[in-house]
């Protein structure tokens, strides 16, 4: 995979403390790392380690108490069009069809109907929802709803896609299938990805690199490259190399 020397995202000395009337609640402290263009980075760690908070800081949805986030050479202080975000829940509008949910960001920009239809059709095909364009959220499985959410986040052709435990509410088999689908979508689009997950095996299967956060305040305990060959499939979970990396991450979380 071609990588640019200049990182697309740099985080330096990042920390955030939430006021709580008792000196403040420190969620993250001293977070420093950078991400190369087109890299797939997974963030894992125990509950309460600040994984979701970190994503919100990267997206400009929260303001750090210390440090900074630099995206494409500029400091992040508010949400950017070039950063897509997929939340834990699909958050689809129930009165809008699959097609209309995906098209919403472009409609808000006031783009032409022809452009919106072309881009929406491309994304529907990319996420494997052809023939479901006119379906409504009530008629979709959890996995299909998350595909719609991913397509909606990609409609702007973002340079950075942030995923917050996007498959966490799915059953194990659907989750595995969605991981495979996400890998396929990433290979097709080569967008830079930062994904939070509680699943170590999911992180190893999908990522180029894995960051482990420790318990609060969240700090980086491990930052490790994933050298497993691509393309990957579920069969890799049974290899010795896969098991070694899973063990290294599990050990870092347990420390």
URZIHU-V7612 format. One record per helix or strand of 3 or more residues. SS is the DSSP state (h for helix, s for strand). FROM is the first residue (numbers start at 1). LEN is the number of residues. Records with the same first field share a line. If there is no record, write none. Layout:
BEGIN
SS->FROM-LEN ; FROM-LEN
END
This chain:
BEGIN
s->9-10 ; 25-11 ; 40-6 ; 66-6 ; 83-4 ; 160-5 ; 192-5 ; 209-5 ; 220-6
h->51-9 ; 98-11 ; 113-14 ; 137-3 ; 142-13 ; 172-18 ; 200-7 ; 234-5 ; 240-15
END
